[in-house]
Amino acid sequence: MASEKVETIVAGNYVEMEREEDNSNTSKSKLSRFFWHGGSVYDAWFSCSSNQVAQVLLTLPYSFSQLGMLSGIIFQLFYGLLGSWTAYLISVLYVEYRTRKEREKVDFRNHVIQWFEVLDGLLGKHWRNIGLFFNCTFLLFGSVIQLIACASNIYYINDNLDKRTWTYIFGACCATTVFIPSFHNYRIWSFLGLLMTTYTAWYLTIASLHHGQVEEVKHSGPSTMVLYFTGATNILYTFGGHAVTVEIMHAMWKPQKFKTIYLLATLYVLTLTLPSASAVYWAFGDQLLNHSNAFALLPRSGFRDTAVILMLIHQFITFGFACTPLYFVWEKFIGMHNTKSLYRRALARLPVVIPIWFLAIIFPFFGPINSAVGSLLVSFTVYIIPAMAHMITFSSSSARENAIERPPSFLGGWGGSFSINIFVVGWVLVVGFGFGGWASMVNFVHQIKTFGVFTKCYQCPPHKA
């Protein structure tokens, strides 16, 4: 009975929104709702699955060459499980925050709840500021990575322009995401995005197996500590894609169902990442150490060109996923979040794209930048902060007694969940942020010394640079 009451409270405003939209029964409105306005558990699953693995599909073989086959597989499984746990914690905290606020008659129909607001409501302004800093910085660089990936990929189809020029072009293209109002409106894009990553993953797998191992292939990884922890933090980054978890939950009619959805999305993503990374590493071995983009080693064909084009479209979608929460933060900062005019909001959002564009041109290091972002930002944003916030929010006996969502009994209840949280904080702080931060920054500085900032064409063959 209690769970039914909670569900009504949490989903109430969305039910009202659906009814309001159902008043319009024209063919145009039905078509618009079908393609444009999503909020079901299926929409959330497509969003999570599509967003969790994007350009990282192309860098995971590079990580395997740094880690070795066995460590690469183990880290994917381990961080996939760890990421699902912290996504569960975020969903619990979101439901707790939203239920408390809606009991106070707060109306969220014209307001998108974000992670820093959850922290503010449950733990105060200091936690809000910490969450805001890490979340926004991660999403900023997450968007930068998508732009870098666009330029890196298109170069393998058309090398008449250097990668920096392609970054200029795709920066302008990705700026059009300012016209997508919220995560409700990613329904068709999320669905198509997942089809695109699925095709690309299986293309990498089949093409590598068909190609076979290169002559005198070597699989020497792991060879150094720097490479080992750099590869590990790229995988940490891979399964830390839930910096947009709260915004996706808020777009659901029944956000309390999110925790199961994210786990199922992670399991599906593993069916893409494990075969593709393993197959490419098996075929090319240590050659991947100097080719962070898997497309660089596979021979050009119609299938490869299709995969490149699909990934370009998908990176546009993922850019929108990463940038939309930044748009919301900026709108709230300048007082435009409740503006109903789509064009006024789009115009107000444009300044967010400019620093992303600029950073993508300064640091075009496709691959190494993933590891740096993973160790320094993802480690706190989606692992350490949610685990600590959950423990502090429910530290008192009264908070645990009145909790909307209690930990599952098969994990040992509150004691078991707190133990897992402590392990997550300790592991990610030492291995992810500590060793991973050291290794990724050493590697990142090496890229700057080798190629320089503002490099015109990162890892391009000399005669084409």
N, C-alpha and C positions, 0 to 999 in steps of 0.2 A: 504493500500500500504506500509506504514511504517513498519507494523508488518511482512509483507512478506520479506521486505529487511533485517530486523533483523534476521529472521529465516535463510535466506541464509548465512548471515555472521556467525552466531553462529554455524550452522551445516555444513558449507562448507567443512572443513577438513575431517569430517567423511564421507561425500558423496564421496570424493576422495578415502578414504580408502576402502569403499565398492566396488567401481569400480575396484580398484586395485586387490582386492581379487576375484572379479567376473571373472577376466581373466582366472582363473583356473577352469575348468569344469569337472575335474576328479571325479569319485565317492568318492574317498578318501577325496578330498578337500571339496566336498559338505557335506559329513558326518561330517567332522571336523567342518565346519561352523555351522552345525545344533546343535551339542552338545557343542561346545567349544567357539564359537565366537558370543557373543550376544551384541546388542546395541539398541534393540527396546524398545518401551514403556512397552511391556509385560515383557521383561527381567528386566527392572527397577522395575516394580511392584513386580515381584517375589523376587528380591533382597531386596527391602524394607520390604516386608511382612515377608520374611524368617528371615531377620536380626533383625527386631524390637523385635520379641518375640522368645526367645530361652529357656535357662535354667530358665529364670524368670517365665515361666509357672509353674514351680515346687515350686517357692518361693512365688507366689502371694497368695495362701491360707494361708501361714504363715503371710503375711502382713494383710490379712483379720482378722486373729485372734488377731492381734495387734490393728487394727483400728475399728473392728466391721463391720457388713455386710453393713449398709447404707453408712458409710464413705468410705468403700472400693470401692463401686460402684461409688459414687460421685467423688472420687479422680481419678479413672480410666477414667471416661468421661472427667473430667476437664483437666487432664494432657495430655490426648489424643488430645484434642482440642488445648491446649497450644503448644504441640510438633509439631502439624501440622502447626501452625502459624509460629513458628521459622524456621521450614524446608522451608516454603514458603519464609521467609526473606533470608535464605541462598541461595536459588535458584535465587532470584532476584539479590543478590549481585554477585553471580557467573556469571550470564548472563551479568551483567553490566561490570564486570572486563574483561571477555573474549571478549566481543564485542569491548571494547576500545582497547585491545591488538591486536585483529585481524585487526582492522582498521589501526593499526600501522605496519601491515604486519608480525606480530609475528606468527610463525608456531608451533602448538602444537602437530603435528603428532607423535613426538617421546618424548613427555613430558606429564606427568599426572599432571594436575592442582590440587593443594590441598588448603585447607581452609586457612592456614597461608599465602599462596601466594596471595590469594584473598584479605586478610586483608592488606598485604604489598602493593599491587598495588593500593588499594583504600584509605588507611589510613596511610601508612607509616610503618617504621621498628619497632616502639614501639608496635603497634598493632599486627604486625607479630610475635614478640617475645612472647607476651602474649598468642596469639592464638596457637602458636607452643607448648608452655609449657602445657597449659591446654588440648589441643587436644591429644598430645602424651602421657601425663600422664594418661588420661582417657582411651585411647586405650590400653595402657600397662596393666592397671588393668582390663580392659574389657577382655583382653586375659587371664589374670590370673584367672578370674572368670570362664571362659570356661574350663580351666584345672581342677580347683577345682570341677566343676560340673561333669566332666567326671569321676573323682575318686569317687565322692559321689554316682553317679548313678550305676556304674558297681558293686559297693559293694553290691547292692541289688540283684544281680544275682549270684555273686561269692564272698563270704566273706572269702575265704581261704587266700587272701592277704589283708593287711590293706590298708586304703585309701592313705597313703603316698606312698606306693609301687606302687599303681595304678597310682598315679600322675607322678612318674618316667616314667612309661610305656607310658602313654598317652602324656607326654611331648615329648617323642621321636617320637610318631606317628604324633602329630600336627606339628612337625618341618618339615614334608614333604610339608607343604603349601608353603615353599620357592620356590617350582617348579611351582606354579601358577602365571603366569606373571602379570595379572591385573584383574580388575573387568569385563572386556570383557569375561574372560574365566570362569566365574562362572555360565554360562547359565544353564547347566543341574543340577549343584549343588544347585542353588537357587530354581529351580523348585522342585527338590526332597526334599530339606529342608522344603519347605512350606507344602508338603504332610506329612512330618514327624511330624511337629508341630501340624498340623490339626488333625492327628490321635491321638497324645498324648493328646491334649486338650479335644477331645471328649471321649477318654478313661477315663480320670480323671472324666469327668462329669457323664458319664453313670455308671462307676464302683462305684462312690460315691453314686449315687442315688440307685443303685442296692444293695449296702452294707447296706444302711439305717443309721440312727443315732446310734452312740454307746450308750451303756447303761449310763444313767445319764449324757448325753451330756450337756455341759455348753457353753454358748456364752457370756462371760463376757466382751469382748472387747468393747470399749477401757477401760483399767483398770488403766494405768498410762500415764503421759505425754511422758515419754521416749519411751514407746512402741508405742504410737500413732504416734509420729513424725518419729520414725524409720520406721514404716510401710508406712507412707506417702512418705518418700524419696525413698523407694524401688519402689514405683509406679512412682515417678519422674524419676527414673533410667530406668524403663520399657519403657516409652515413650520418652526417650532421646537418642534413638539409632541412631540418625542421625549425629553422629560424622564422619560417612563415607559418608555423603550426597554428598559432592563435588566430591569425587572419583566415586560414582555411576553415578552422573550426567555427569561426563566427559566421562564415558563409553557409553553414549547414543548418537545416531545419532542426535537426536533433544532434547537437554537438557532443552530447555525452557518449555517443557511439563511436567517437573518433578513435579512442585508444585501440580498439580492435582493428579498425581500418588501417592504421599506420603499421601495425605488425604484419598484416596481410600484404600491404604494399611493399614492405621490406623483404618479405619472403619471395615475392614476385621479382623484385629487383635483383635478388641473389641469383635467380635463374638466368638473368641476363649477364651479370658481371662476372660470375665465376667461370662459365664456359668461354666467354670471349677473351678475358684476360689470360686465362690458362693457355688457350689455343695459340694466341698471338705470341706469347712468351715462349711456348714450346717451339714454334716455327722459327723465330728470329733471335731468341736468346739475348746475348749481350749487346747486339746491335741497337736494342731499344734504349740503352743508356744514353745514346746520343740522338735519339729520335723520340721525343716525349709524346708526339702525336702518332698513333698507330697507323693512320692513313699514309704516312710518309713511306712506310716499308712495303705496303701492298701494291702490286702492279695495277696500273690504271685500267679500268674496264667500265662498262656501262653500269654494272652493279656497284662499283666503288663510287662512281660519280653520283649515282642515285643516293647512296648512303651519305655522301658529302652534302648534297642539296637538302636532304631530309634533316640532317643535323643542323644545318644553317637555319632552317625554319624553326627547329626545336629550340635552338639557342635564342632566337627572337622571343619565343614563348617563355623560356626560362628567365630571360632578362626581365620580362614583365613580372614574373613571379617574384623575383628578387627586388625589383624596383618599386612595386606597388606599395609595400609597407612603408618604404621611404617617402613615397608620394603622400601617404596618409599622415605621417609624422610632420612633413613640411606643411601640409594643408592645415593641420591643427595649430602649428606654430604661427602661421600668418593669418589664421582665422577664416580659412576658406573651406573647412571640412564639411560644413553643413550647406554649402552653396549647391543649389539644384542644377544650375547651368553646367552642362558637360563641357562646353567650350571655355568657360571661365576657369573651371577647375583644370582643364588641360593646359591652358596658358600659364596658370599659376605653378604647375608641376615642372615646366621646362627647365628651370634653374637646377633641378636635381640631376638632370642628365649631364650637364656640363662638366662637373668634376670627375664623373665616371669616364667620360670620353677622354679627358685629359690624362687620367691615371693609366688608362689602357695604352695610351701612346708612350708614356714614360717607361712603364714596366711591362713590355710585351712578352714576358717569359712564360709561355704556355707550359704548364706542368709544374715547375718549381714554385710558381706563385700560389698554386693550390695548397702545397704543403705548408708554406708560410702562413697562409690564411687559416689553414686547419689547426696548426699548433698554437698560434697566438690569439685567434679570435673564436674559432669554433669550439675549442676546448672549454672556454668559459661560457660562451653564449648558449650552447645547447647540451652541455654535459655538467659542468661544475655548478653554475648558477641555479638551474632547475633542481638539482639534487639538494643543494643547500637550502634553497627557498622552501622546498617541501618539508624538510626536517624542522626548520624554524617555524613555519606556519603551523605545524601540528605538534609543536614541542610540548604544549601544555595538555594536561589530561582533559580539560573542558573542550579544547579545540578538537581533540581526537574523538571525544564522545559525540560532538555535534557535527562531525565531518559529513559532508554530502556523499563522498566516495571513500569507502574504507579499503585498505589494501587487501588483496586476495588472501584467503586463509592458507592456501597451499604454499604461499611464500613466507608463511610465518607471521602474518598480520603486521602490526606496526613495527614490532621488533625486527622482523625479517626485512621489511622495506627500508628501515633506517640503516640496517647493516649493509644492504645493497648500495644505498646512497653513499655511505661512508667509503665503500670500496670504489665506487665511481669517482668520487671526488679525489681520493688518494691516487688512484691509477692515472687518471687523466692529468692531474696536476704534476705528477712526477714523470710519467712516460710521455704523455701527449704534449703538455706545455713545456716541461723541463727538457728532457732529452730531444723531443720533437722540435721544440723551439730552437734549441741550439743547432741541431742538424739542418733544419730548413733554412735558418738564417745564414749559416755557413755556405750552403748550396746557393742561396739567393745572391749573396755577395759575390760568389764565384761567377754567377751569370752576369752580374753587372760589370765585373772586371774583364770578363771575356768578351762580352758583346757591347757593353756600355748602355746607359739609359738613352731613351729615344732612338734605340737601334731601328734601322730602316726595315730590316727583314730578318727576324730572329730564326736561327737554325735553317736558313735557306742555303741551298748549294751555292758555292762561290760564284759560279758563272752566271747565276740567275739573280744574284743579289742586286 
